């Protein structure tokens, strides 16, 4: 229903969803924290990476740290490293 309403396009970037793409995510137009509900009229579809960008953008604007995603940092044992490990910053202890 949402896909049809959006003409097959992501509400964030405007690109079309590919057939069988499993990375589409539901997003609240008016966030629940601001009184939005879970009804279809208040929902939209985003690509997974677009939803991550929107979340990061709004968190940066609000000035709150985004703890829903793991930041990654290079290994400490070398100056460069092709394998990244999760950062401990911002993670609940």
NULUM-652869 format. One record per residue (C-alpha): x, y, z. Coordinates in pm, whole numbers. Layout:
X,Y,Z
...
This chain:
0,0,0
278,245,93
485,139,-205
192,211,-434
119,545,-265
485,647,-311
489,529,-675
764,281,-590
1001,555,-472
1188,619,-147
1049,924,35
1400,1039,128
1608,1009,-191
1336,970,-454
1500,667,-614
1293,363,-700
1295,51,-486
1429,-251,-672
1215,-562,-709
1265,-788,-407
1470,-529,-218
1457,-615,150
1619,-295,271
1299,-86,277
1216,50,621
903,204,765
939,559,890
699,776,1084
627,1108,913
540,1259,1251
759,1079,1507
588,893,1790
782,1112,2032
597,1411,1885
251,1254,1897
258,1062,1569
75,731,1544
138,405,1362
-147,446,1114
-72,410,745
-131,782,681
167,858,910
404,602,756
642,614,463
899,380,313
1271,454,300
1570,256,178
1753,121,483
2051,351,426
1823,652,369
1650,584,701
1993,574,868
2082,910,710
1755,1068,819
1799,940,1173
2158,1065,1190
2057,1403,1045
1776,1457,1295
1987,1337,1589
2263,1583,1488
2011,1867,1466
1864,1779,1806
2214,1754,1952
2161,1406,2094
2408,1126,2033
2287,853,1799
2338,534,1999
2132,316,1766
2429,257,1536
2775,126,1613
3059,356,1510
3363,179,1375
3726,268,1428
4049,126,1284
4237,-141,1480
4477,3,1737
4758,-242,1656
4841,-80,1320
4823,263,1163
4600,121,889
4378,-180,898
4132,-322,647
3923,-482,919
3727,-252,1146
3609,-325,1495
3315,-165,1679
3383,146,1880
3310,149,2251
3211,516,2242
2844,585,2299
2757,222,2370
2564,136,2686
2774,-32,2950
